[in-house]
Amino acid sequence: MKKIPSLTAVIEKEGKWYVATCPELGVASQGRTLKEAHAMVQEAVSLFLESASPEEIKRSLARGAKVKKLEMAHA
């Protein structure tokens, strides 16, 4: 099994739902609570990794979506 790089979950509230995405793979899910959205996107990523071919995973990871921490200074 090939090692997958560190992945990220981005969770945003949209109306009454929380929408969760994994930008590195382009996978998304949702939940009624923050905890549920996190669990659902984890499951969606797991299912994607189980069912996708190695080439599809490589293509998804190479899409260019990178998550970096912003370091800002504010007066």
C-alpha contacts under 8 A as a table, 3 or more apart, distances in Angstrom:
res1	aa1	res2	aa2	distance
7	L	22	C	6.92
7	L	24	E	6.47
8	T	22	C	5.55
8	T	23	P	6.92
8	T	24	E	7.16
8	T	67	V	7.53
9	A	20	A	6.34
9	A	21	T	5.58
9	A	22	C	4.86
9	A	23	P	7.38
9	A	38	H	7.17
9	A	41	V	7.33
10	V	20	A	5.47
10	V	21	T	5.24
10	V	22	C	6.37
10	V	23	P	7.50
11	I	18	Y	6.35
11	I	19	V	5.55
11	I	20	A	4.25
11	I	21	T	6.51
11	I	34	L	7.32
11	I	37	A	7.28
11	I	38	H	7.34
12	E	18	Y	5.47
12	E	19	V	5.36
12	E	20	A	6.51
13	K	16	K	7.19
13	K	17	W	5.85
13	K	18	Y	4.30
13	K	19	V	6.21
14	E	17	W	5.35
14	E	18	Y	5.78
14	E	19	V	6.66
15	G	18	Y	7.83
16	K	32	R	6.77
17	W	30	Q	6.75
17	W	31	G	5.84
17	W	32	R	4.83
17	W	33	T	6.93
18	Y	30	Q	5.50
18	Y	31	G	5.32
18	Y	32	R	5.97
18	Y	33	T	6.23
18	Y	34	L	6.07
18	Y	37	A	5.92
19	V	28	A	7.31
19	V	29	S	6.04
19	V	30	Q	4.36
19	V	31	G	6.67
19	V	37	A	6.47
20	A	28	A	5.60
20	A	29	S	5.28
20	A	30	Q	5.53
20	A	31	G	7.94
20	A	37	A	5.76
20	A	38	H	6.53
20	A	40	M	7.97
20	A	41	V	5.95
21	T	26	G	6.96
21	T	27	V	5.65
21	T	28	A	4.17
21	T	29	S	6.39
21	T	41	V	6.57
22	C	25	L	5.76
22	C	26	G	5.74
22	C	27	V	5.20
22	C	28	A	6.26
22	C	41	V	7.26
22	C	45	V	7.53
23	P	26	G	4.94
23	P	27	V	6.85
23	P	65	A	5.94
23	P	66	K	7.40
23	P	67	V	7.70
24	E	60	S	7.00
24	E	61	L	5.61
24	E	63	R	7.63
24	E	64	G	7.73
24	E	65	A	5.23
24	E	66	K	6.33
24	E	67	V	7.76
25	L	45	V	7.89
25	L	57	I	7.53
25	L	60	S	5.03
25	L	61	L	5.66
26	G	60	S	6.95
27	V	41	V	7.41
27	V	44	A	6.87
27	V	45	V	6.40
27	V	48	F	7.92
28	A	41	V	6.10
28	A	44	A	7.18
29	S	37	A	6.71
29	S	40	M	5.98
29	S	41	V	5.12
29	S	44	A	6.89
30	Q	36	E	7.62
30	Q	37	A	4.80
30	Q	40	M	6.50
30	Q	41	V	7.13
31	G	34	L	6.89
31	G	35	K	7.82
31	G	36	E	4.95
31	G	37	A	3.98
31	G	38	H	7.74
31	G	40	M	6.85
32	R	36	E	6.40
32	R	37	A	6.84
33	T	36	E	5.09
33	T	37	A	6.10
34	L	37	A	5.18
34	L	38	H	6.20
35	K	38	H	5.18
35	K	39	A	6.26
36	E	39	A	5.08
36	E	40	M	6.02
37	A	40	M	5.04
37	A	41	V	6.17
38	H	41	V	5.37
38	H	42	Q	6.20
39	A	42	Q	5.11
39	A	43	E	6.23
40	M	43	E	5.07
40	M	44	A	6.12
41	V	44	A	4.85
41	V	45	V	6.03
42	Q	45	V	5.22
42	Q	46	S	6.12
43	E	46	S	5.01
43	E	47	L	6.12
44	A	47	L	5.15
44	A	48	F	6.11
45	V	48	F	5.02
45	V	49	L	6.14
46	S	49	L	5.19
46	S	50	E	6.17
47	L	50	E	5.06
47	L	51	S	6.13
48	F	51	S	5.33
48	F	52	A	5.68
49	L	52	A	5.52
49	L	57	I	7.10
52	A	55	E	7.93
52	A	56	E	5.83
52	A	57	I	6.27
53	S	56	E	5.14
53	S	57	I	6.36
54	P	57	I	5.16
54	P	58	K	6.12
55	E	58	K	5.03
55	E	59	R	6.11
56	E	59	R	5.03
56	E	60	S	6.14
57	I	60	S	5.11
57	I	61	L	6.15
58	K	61	L	5.18
58	K	62	A	6.09
59	R	62	A	5.07
59	R	63	R	6.31
60	S	63	R	5.35
61	L	64	G	7.10
61	L	65	A	7.55
62	A	65	A	7.63
